[in-house]
């Protein structure tokens, strides 16, 4: 089965001991719970960590309407934006002072390069994220489908362990960040 929302939900249902689904619209209790809980759980899990597969950089489009106070310019955030990681100007992805309000970013800079978390297609999810997401979904699906709080607590514990493992694996795919400014090191000369 190709990786899709249905495949990930079916995997979670199997972990729960429930029957897998073939469609989110099939009318079963499992499909109704999956349809209601999948998208919010996916977006929440994508937002908790700067996943390498869900991080992008873009140049933002300036809006004609300026903010009412505090900042000079407003920029439109991308449609697939889930979480801002940083904003920069002059070809840099960080370093700007900004505020995010609604679907806009406010700043005094004349150009903005945004580093952000977006919602990728399920086919782009690496195996470690699929494992964490399916474990989280199994925990989310547990109470509505089984009404078992003890099983739900166990599944939440397993989901947290899978998330820790996924974050560790994802973090190992990048150069560790270096300290760019640290006064104690500069004081020692």
C-alpha positions as CSV (number, residue, x, y, z in Angstrom):
1,X,0.0,0.0,0.0
2,X,1.5,3.4,-1.0
3,X,2.1,5.8,1.9
4,X,-1.0,7.9,2.4
5,X,-3.3,9.2,5.2
6,X,-5.3,6.0,4.9
7,X,-2.2,3.7,5.1
8,X,-0.9,5.6,8.2
9,X,-4.3,5.5,9.9
10,X,-4.7,1.8,9.1
11,X,-1.3,1.2,10.7
12,X,-2.4,3.0,13.8
13,X,-5.6,1.1,13.9
14,X,-3.7,-2.2,13.7
15,X,-1.5,-1.1,16.6
16,X,-4.6,-0.5,18.5
17,X,-6.0,-3.9,17.7
18,X,-8.8,-2.5,15.5
19,X,-9.7,-3.3,11.9
20,X,-7.8,-1.3,9.2
21,X,-9.7,1.0,6.9
22,X,-9.6,1.3,3.1
23,X,-11.0,4.9,3.0
24,X,-11.6,7.8,5.4
25,X,-15.1,7.9,4.0
26,X,-16.2,4.3,4.3
27,X,-18.7,5.0,7.2
28,X,-17.2,2.7,9.9
29,X,-16.5,3.9,13.4
30,X,-12.7,3.5,12.7
31,X,-12.9,5.6,9.6
32,X,-14.9,8.4,11.3
33,X,-12.4,8.6,14.1
34,X,-9.5,8.5,11.7
35,X,-11.1,11.3,9.6
36,X,-11.7,13.5,12.6
37,X,-8.3,13.0,14.3
38,X,-5.7,12.4,11.6
39,X,-5.1,15.9,10.2
40,X,-4.9,17.7,13.6
41,X,-2.5,15.0,15.0
42,X,-0.4,15.1,11.9
43,X,-0.1,18.9,12.0
44,X,0.6,18.9,15.7
45,X,3.4,16.3,15.3
46,X,4.9,18.2,12.3
47,X,4.9,21.4,14.4
48,X,6.8,20.0,17.5
49,X,10.2,19.7,15.9
50,X,12.1,21.3,13.0
51,X,11.9,18.2,10.9
52,X,14.4,18.2,8.0
53,X,11.8,16.8,5.5
54,X,9.3,19.5,6.4
55,X,11.5,22.6,6.6
56,X,11.6,25.1,3.8
57,X,12.9,28.5,3.0
58,X,11.1,31.1,0.9
59,X,11.2,34.8,0.1
60,X,8.0,36.3,1.3
61,X,5.8,38.7,-0.7
62,X,5.3,42.1,0.9
63,X,1.7,43.1,1.4
64,X,0.5,46.6,0.4
65,X,-1.2,47.2,3.8
66,X,1.3,48.0,6.5
67,X,0.8,47.0,10.2
68,X,-1.1,49.5,12.3
69,X,1.8,49.9,14.8
70,X,5.2,48.6,15.9
71,X,6.5,47.5,12.5
72,X,6.8,49.0,9.0
73,X,6.0,46.1,6.7
74,X,3.7,43.1,6.5
75,X,4.4,39.9,4.6
76,X,2.1,37.0,3.6
77,X,3.0,33.7,5.1
78,X,2.9,30.7,2.7
79,X,-0.3,28.7,2.4
80,X,1.3,25.5,3.7
81,X,2.9,27.3,6.7
82,X,2.6,25.4,10.0
83,X,5.3,27.1,12.2
84,X,7.9,29.8,11.7
85,X,11.4,28.8,12.6
86,X,13.2,32.1,11.8
87,X,13.2,35.1,9.5
88,X,16.1,36.9,7.9
89,X,16.9,39.5,5.4
90,X,19.7,40.1,2.8
91,X,19.9,36.4,1.8
92,X,20.0,35.1,5.3
93,X,17.4,32.8,6.9
94,X,17.7,34.2,10.4
95,X,18.4,37.4,12.3
96,X,15.3,39.6,11.9
97,X,13.1,41.0,14.7
98,X,9.6,40.1,13.7
99,X,6.1,39.3,15.0
100,X,3.7,36.8,13.5
101,X,0.0,37.7,13.5
102,X,-2.7,35.8,11.8
103,X,-1.3,34.7,8.4
104,X,1.2,37.6,8.2
105,X,4.7,38.3,9.4
106,X,5.4,41.9,10.5
107,X,8.9,43.3,10.5
108,X,10.9,46.5,9.7
109,X,13.0,44.7,7.0
110,X,12.4,45.5,3.3
111,X,12.9,41.9,2.3
112,X,12.2,38.7,4.3
113,X,13.5,35.1,3.9
114,X,11.5,32.8,6.0
115,X,12.6,29.4,7.4
116,X,9.4,27.5,8.3
117,X,7.8,24.1,8.9
118,X,5.3,23.2,6.1
119,X,2.9,20.3,5.6
120,X,4.5,17.8,3.1
121,X,2.7,15.1,1.3
122,X,2.5,11.8,3.2
123,X,4.7,10.2,0.5
124,X,7.6,12.4,1.7
125,X,7.4,11.2,5.3
126,X,10.5,9.2,6.3
127,X,10.0,5.9,8.1
128,X,10.9,7.2,11.6
129,X,8.2,9.9,11.3
130,X,5.6,7.4,10.0
131,X,6.4,5.3,13.1
132,X,6.0,8.3,15.4
133,X,2.8,9.5,13.7
134,X,1.2,6.0,13.7
135,X,2.0,5.5,17.4
136,X,0.5,9.0,18.2
137,X,-2.6,8.2,16.2
138,X,-3.0,4.8,17.9
139,X,-3.0,6.7,21.2
140,X,-5.5,9.3,19.9
141,X,-7.8,6.6,18.5
142,X,-7.8,4.5,21.6
143,X,-10.3,6.2,23.8
144,X,-13.0,6.8,21.1
145,X,-12.7,3.3,19.8
146,X,-12.0,1.1,22.9
147,X,-12.9,3.4,25.8
148,X,-9.9,1.9,27.6
149,X,-8.0,4.6,29.5
150,X,-5.3,2.2,30.7
151,X,-4.6,1.1,27.1
152,X,-4.7,4.7,26.1
153,X,-2.1,5.7,28.7
154,X,0.2,2.8,27.6
155,X,-0.2,3.9,23.9
156,X,0.6,7.5,24.8
157,X,3.8,6.4,26.6
158,X,4.8,4.4,23.5
159,X,4.0,7.3,21.3
160,X,6.3,9.6,23.3
161,X,9.1,7.1,23.0
162,X,8.6,6.9,19.3
163,X,8.6,10.7,19.0
164,X,11.9,10.9,21.0
165,X,13.5,8.3,18.7
166,X,12.2,10.1,15.5
167,X,13.5,13.5,16.8
168,X,16.9,12.0,17.5
169,X,17.2,10.4,14.1
170,X,16.0,13.5,12.3
171,X,18.5,15.7,14.3
172,X,21.4,13.5,13.2
173,X,20.8,14.4,9.6
174,X,22.2,17.9,9.9
175,X,25.4,19.7,11.0
176,X,25.1,20.5,14.7
177,X,24.5,24.2,15.3
178,X,27.5,26.1,16.4
179,X,27.5,28.9,18.9
180,X,27.6,32.1,16.9
181,X,28.1,34.5,19.8
182,X,29.2,33.5,23.3
183,X,30.7,36.2,25.5
184,X,32.7,33.8,27.8
185,X,34.6,32.4,24.8
186,X,35.3,35.9,23.4
187,X,36.5,37.1,26.9
188,X,39.2,34.4,27.0
189,X,40.6,35.7,23.7
